[in-house]
Amino acid sequence: MSVPNFPDTAAWLQFLQGRSLPVLRHTARALQALDQDRDKADARSVARVVLQDPLLALRVLAYLESRRPGTSAGGVATIGRAVVMLGVDTFFARACADLQEVERLLAGRPRALLGMLQVVARARRAAHFAREIAVLRHDAAGVDEITVAALLHECAEILAWIYTPDAASAVADRTAREPGLRSGSAQVAEFGYSYHDLQCTLARAGYLPALLAQLMDAAELGQPRVRNVFCAINLARHRAHGAEDPALADDYAEICDLVHLARDQVMARLRLDAPA
């Protein structure tokens, strides 16, 4: 795979527009199985597959956003509702036509594939933590949106590992060498912009509905739902470093304050006594 040049986030946008996002090989196979047995392919079973793959979730929401009249407000911010709105037949025929596997794109680049899969795993953990924290907050109305926001928060880094593997590797190497260096600073040093900048560009371009963009906005941390999302993201990121990561103590304290429960209750509910 040739590596394109992205001097700014606008170049990313130009590259991605009109291009179908790839999906994980496991996802492609799971969808193929559902497509071949339509009796089992209801909206719930389809959504369950989508929620395991941040790339497919982004692809589905972006497709639905592209079909939404420009004058209409809101947008669909949950995967379950997105599949229902599309309908299972349209989901397979349009939103998931011509699936390309990430593993094929990254053939011959094992470091990039591993880096990408690690971010995907972190995104899945963040989504799980976000859902459980929302339940502890008794936020039944927002739980699905919060879950999707946490799942998609890392999509810019996932795209970087796929399409700019050398630069993504350089960022990872630099943050590993300099533990005190903020990841955003390393990204700006390598790309000239951060993954957050790319995420914002994608949101403004209609890859994400406005509600999800708001839930991913660190400037809105005064809002409980946004705080919920970032608690989950931080917890997933620090747990990826191991259960002894010193930043975890602050993560646990933040979650306890948010849900108004004791630490042992939070640890049990989030299953944080298990190995990271």
C-alpha positions as CSV (number, residue, x, y, z in Angstrom):
1,M,0.0,0.0,0.0
2,S,1.4,3.4,-1.0
3,V,1.5,5.9,1.9
4,P,-0.2,9.2,1.0
5,N,1.0,12.6,2.2
6,F,-1.2,14.6,4.6
7,P,0.3,18.0,5.3
8,D,-2.9,19.1,7.1
9,T,-6.3,17.8,8.1
10,A,-7.9,19.1,4.9
11,A,-5.7,16.7,3.0
12,W,-7.0,13.9,5.1
13,L,-10.6,15.0,4.3
14,Q,-9.9,15.1,0.6
15,F,-8.4,11.7,0.7
16,L,-11.2,10.1,2.7
17,Q,-14.2,11.7,0.9
18,G,-15.6,9.2,-1.6
19,R,-13.5,6.4,-0.1
20,S,-15.0,3.5,1.8
21,L,-13.4,2.9,5.2
22,P,-12.0,-0.6,5.7
23,V,-13.1,-2.9,8.4
24,L,-11.5,-5.6,10.5
25,R,-11.3,-9.1,9.0
26,H,-13.3,-10.6,11.9
27,T,-16.0,-8.0,11.2
28,A,-16.1,-8.7,7.5
29,R,-16.5,-12.4,8.2
30,A,-19.2,-11.8,10.8
31,L,-21.2,-9.7,8.4
32,Q,-20.8,-12.2,5.6
33,A,-22.3,-14.9,7.9
34,L,-25.2,-12.6,8.8
35,D,-25.8,-11.7,5.2
36,Q,-25.9,-15.3,4.2
37,D,-28.5,-16.1,6.9
38,R,-30.9,-13.1,6.7
39,D,-33.3,-14.9,9.1
40,K,-30.8,-14.1,11.9
41,A,-29.8,-10.7,10.6
42,D,-32.1,-8.4,12.6
43,A,-31.1,-4.9,13.6
44,R,-29.9,-6.0,17.0
45,S,-27.5,-8.7,15.7
46,V,-26.1,-6.4,13.1
47,A,-25.6,-3.6,15.6
48,R,-23.8,-6.0,17.9
49,V,-21.2,-6.7,15.2
50,V,-20.8,-3.0,14.3
51,L,-20.1,-2.0,17.9
52,Q,-17.1,-4.3,18.0
53,D,-15.4,-2.4,15.1
54,P,-14.8,1.4,15.5
55,L,-14.1,1.7,11.7
56,L,-17.4,0.1,10.7
57,A,-19.3,2.2,13.3
58,L,-17.7,5.4,11.8
59,R,-18.5,4.1,8.3
60,V,-22.2,3.5,9.1
61,L,-22.7,6.8,10.9
62,A,-20.9,8.7,8.1
63,Y,-23.1,7.0,5.5
64,L,-26.2,7.9,7.4
65,E,-25.1,11.5,7.9
66,S,-24.4,11.8,4.1
67,R,-28.1,10.8,3.5
68,R,-29.5,13.3,6.0
69,P,-31.0,16.5,4.6
70,G,-28.7,19.4,5.3
71,T,-31.5,21.4,7.0
72,S,-32.5,18.7,9.4
73,A,-31.1,18.9,13.0
74,G,-29.6,16.3,15.2
75,G,-28.5,13.2,13.5
76,V,-28.4,9.6,14.6
77,A,-25.9,9.0,17.3
78,T,-26.4,5.3,18.2
79,I,-25.6,2.2,16.1
80,G,-28.8,0.4,16.9
81,R,-30.9,3.3,15.7
82,A,-28.7,3.8,12.7
83,V,-29.2,0.2,11.5
84,V,-33.0,0.5,12.1
85,M,-33.1,3.7,10.1
86,L,-31.2,2.2,7.2
87,G,-32.9,-1.2,7.3
88,V,-31.0,-4.4,7.2
89,D,-31.2,-4.7,3.4
90,T,-29.9,-1.2,2.8
91,F,-27.2,-1.7,5.5
92,F,-25.8,-4.6,3.6
93,A,-26.4,-3.3,0.1
94,R,-25.2,0.3,0.6
95,A,-23.5,1.0,4.0
96,C,-21.5,-2.2,3.8
97,A,-20.9,-2.7,0.1
98,D,-17.5,-3.7,-1.1
99,L,-15.9,-4.2,2.3
100,Q,-12.1,-4.1,2.4
101,E,-10.2,-5.7,5.2
102,V,-7.6,-3.6,7.2
103,E,-5.4,-6.7,7.4
104,R,-5.0,-6.6,3.6
105,L,-4.2,-2.9,3.5
106,L,-1.5,-3.4,6.1
107,A,-0.1,-6.6,4.7
108,G,3.7,-6.5,5.1
109,R,3.4,-3.9,7.9
110,P,3.1,-6.0,11.1
111,R,4.1,-3.0,13.4
112,A,1.3,-0.9,12.0
113,L,-1.2,-3.7,12.2
114,L,-0.3,-4.4,15.8
115,G,-0.5,-0.6,16.6
116,M,-3.9,-0.3,15.0
117,L,-5.3,-3.4,16.7
118,Q,-4.1,-2.1,20.1
119,V,-6.0,1.1,19.6
120,V,-9.1,-0.8,18.5
121,A,-8.8,-2.9,21.7
122,R,-8.5,0.3,23.8
123,A,-11.5,1.8,22.0
124,R,-13.6,-1.3,22.8
125,R,-12.5,-1.2,26.5
126,A,-13.4,2.5,26.6
127,A,-16.8,1.8,25.2
128,H,-17.4,-0.9,27.8
129,F,-16.3,1.3,30.6
130,A,-18.4,4.2,29.3
131,R,-21.5,2.1,29.2
132,E,-21.0,0.8,32.7
133,I,-20.2,4.2,34.1
134,A,-23.4,5.6,32.5
135,V,-25.4,2.8,34.1
136,L,-23.9,3.6,37.5
137,R,-25.0,7.2,36.8
138,H,-28.5,6.0,36.0
139,D,-28.3,7.7,32.7
140,A,-30.6,5.4,30.7
141,A,-31.3,8.0,28.1
142,G,-27.7,8.7,27.2
143,V,-26.0,5.3,27.7
144,D,-26.0,4.3,24.0
145,E,-24.7,7.7,22.7
146,I,-22.0,7.7,25.5
147,T,-20.9,4.2,24.5
148,V,-20.5,5.1,20.8
149,A,-18.7,8.4,21.6
150,A,-16.1,6.4,23.6
151,L,-15.8,3.8,20.9
152,L,-15.1,6.4,18.2
153,H,-12.9,8.8,20.2
154,E,-9.8,7.0,18.9
155,C,-10.9,6.8,15.3
156,A,-8.4,9.4,14.1
157,E,-5.5,7.4,15.6
158,I,-6.8,4.2,14.0
159,L,-6.9,6.0,10.6
160,A,-3.3,7.2,11.2
161,W,-2.0,3.7,11.8
162,I,-3.8,2.5,8.6
163,Y,-2.9,5.3,6.2
164,T,0.2,6.9,7.7
165,P,1.8,3.9,9.5
166,D,5.4,5.3,9.6
167,A,4.2,8.6,11.2
168,A,2.0,6.8,13.7
169,S,4.9,4.5,14.6
170,A,7.1,7.6,15.1
171,V,4.5,9.1,17.5
172,A,4.3,5.9,19.5
173,D,8.1,5.6,19.7
174,R,8.5,9.1,20.8
175,T,5.9,8.9,23.6
176,A,7.5,5.6,24.7
177,R,11.0,7.2,24.9
178,E,9.7,10.4,26.7
179,P,7.2,9.3,29.3
180,G,6.5,12.9,30.4
181,L,5.7,14.0,26.8
182,R,2.0,14.6,26.1
183,S,0.8,12.5,23.2
184,G,-0.8,15.5,21.5
185,S,2.5,17.2,21.5
186,A,4.2,14.2,19.9
187,Q,1.5,14.1,17.3
188,V,1.9,17.8,16.4
189,A,5.7,17.3,16.2
190,E,5.2,14.5,13.7
191,F,2.2,15.5,11.7
192,G,1.9,19.3,12.3
193,Y,-1.5,18.6,13.9
194,S,-3.0,16.3,16.5
195,Y,-5.3,13.3,16.2
196,H,-7.8,15.5,18.0
197,D,-7.5,18.1,15.2
198,L,-8.2,15.4,12.7
199,Q,-11.2,14.1,14.7
200,C,-12.7,17.6,14.8
201,T,-12.2,18.0,11.0
202,L,-14.0,14.7,10.4
203,A,-16.8,15.8,12.7
204,R,-17.3,19.1,11.0
205,A,-17.3,17.4,7.6
206,G,-20.2,15.2,8.6
207,Y,-18.5,11.9,9.5
208,L,-20.1,12.2,12.9
209,P,-23.4,13.6,14.1
210,A,-23.2,16.7,16.2
211,L,-24.2,15.0,19.4
212,L,-21.2,12.6,19.2
213,A,-18.9,15.4,18.4
214,Q,-20.1,17.3,21.5
215,L,-19.6,14.2,23.7
216,M,-16.0,14.0,22.5
217,D,-15.2,17.6,23.1
218,A,-12.9,18.1,26.1
219,A,-14.0,21.7,26.3
220,E,-17.3,20.5,27.5
221,L,-16.1,18.5,30.5
222,G,-18.5,20.4,32.8
223,Q,-21.2,18.2,31.3
224,P,-21.7,14.9,33.1
225,R,-22.1,12.9,29.9
226,V,-18.9,14.3,28.4
227,R,-17.1,13.7,31.7
228,N,-18.4,10.1,31.5
229,V,-16.9,9.6,28.1
230,F,-13.5,11.0,29.1
231,C,-13.4,9.0,32.3
232,A,-13.8,5.9,30.2
233,I,-11.2,6.9,27.7
234,N,-8.6,7.8,30.3
235,L,-9.3,4.6,32.2
236,A,-8.9,2.4,29.1
237,R,-5.7,4.2,28.1
238,H,-4.1,3.9,31.5
239,R,-5.2,0.3,32.0
240,A,-3.5,-0.5,28.7
241,H,-0.2,0.3,30.4
242,G,-0.9,-2.2,33.2
243,A,-2.9,-2.3,36.4
244,E,0.0,-0.6,38.3
245,D,-0.1,2.6,36.1
246,P,0.2,5.5,38.6
247,A,-2.5,7.5,36.7
248,L,-5.1,4.9,37.5
249,A,-5.6,6.2,41.1
250,D,-6.8,9.5,39.7
251,D,-9.0,7.8,37.2
252,Y,-10.7,5.8,39.9
253,A,-11.2,8.8,42.1
254,E,-12.7,10.7,39.2
255,I,-15.2,8.0,38.4
256,C,-16.1,7.6,42.1
257,D,-16.8,11.3,42.2
258,L,-18.9,11.2,39.0
259,V,-21.1,8.2,40.1
260,H,-21.2,9.0,43.8
261,L,-20.1,5.5,44.9
262,A,-17.2,4.1,46.9
263,R,-14.2,2.8,45.1
264,D,-14.8,-0.8,45.9
265,Q,-18.3,-0.6,44.4
266,V,-16.9,1.0,41.3
267,M,-14.0,-1.5,41.0
268,A,-16.4,-4.4,41.3
269,R,-18.9,-3.1,38.8
270,L,-16.2,-2.3,36.2
271,R,-14.4,-5.6,37.0
272,L,-11.2,-3.6,37.6
273,D,-9.9,-6.2,40.1
274,A,-9.1,-8.4,37.2
275,P,-5.7,-8.1,35.4
276,A,-5.5,-5.2,32.9
